[in-house]
Amino acid sequence: MILYRYLTGPDDAAFCHRVTAALTRGWLRYGPPTLAYDAERKRVIAGQAITKEVAGESYTAETDLAKY
């Protein structure tokens, strides 16, 4: 199965650490990162799509993506 996640958060070191941790666990970036401006909170929000292929398992709606 191929898993998909979209990580989002303020464009800061914590967000970069979350993406780095996912890449270290075998996830791959899927496309370029995105940026949006939150005018209410006056900050930039970053997003990064990631995917991971997991052999020998089947996807269900109950699949815990954070487990991988």
TAMO-V645644 format. One record per residue. PHI is phi as a letter, one per 40 degrees, with the letter a starting at -180 (* if undefined). Layout:
phi
PHI
PHI
//
This chain:
phi
*
b
c
b
b
b
c
b
i
d
c
a
c
c
c
c
c
c
c
d
c
c
c
c
c
g
c
b
c
b
g
c
c
b
b
a
b
c
c
c
c
f
a
c
b
b
a
a
c
b
b
a
c
b
c
g
b
b
c
b
c
c
d
c
c
c
c
c
//
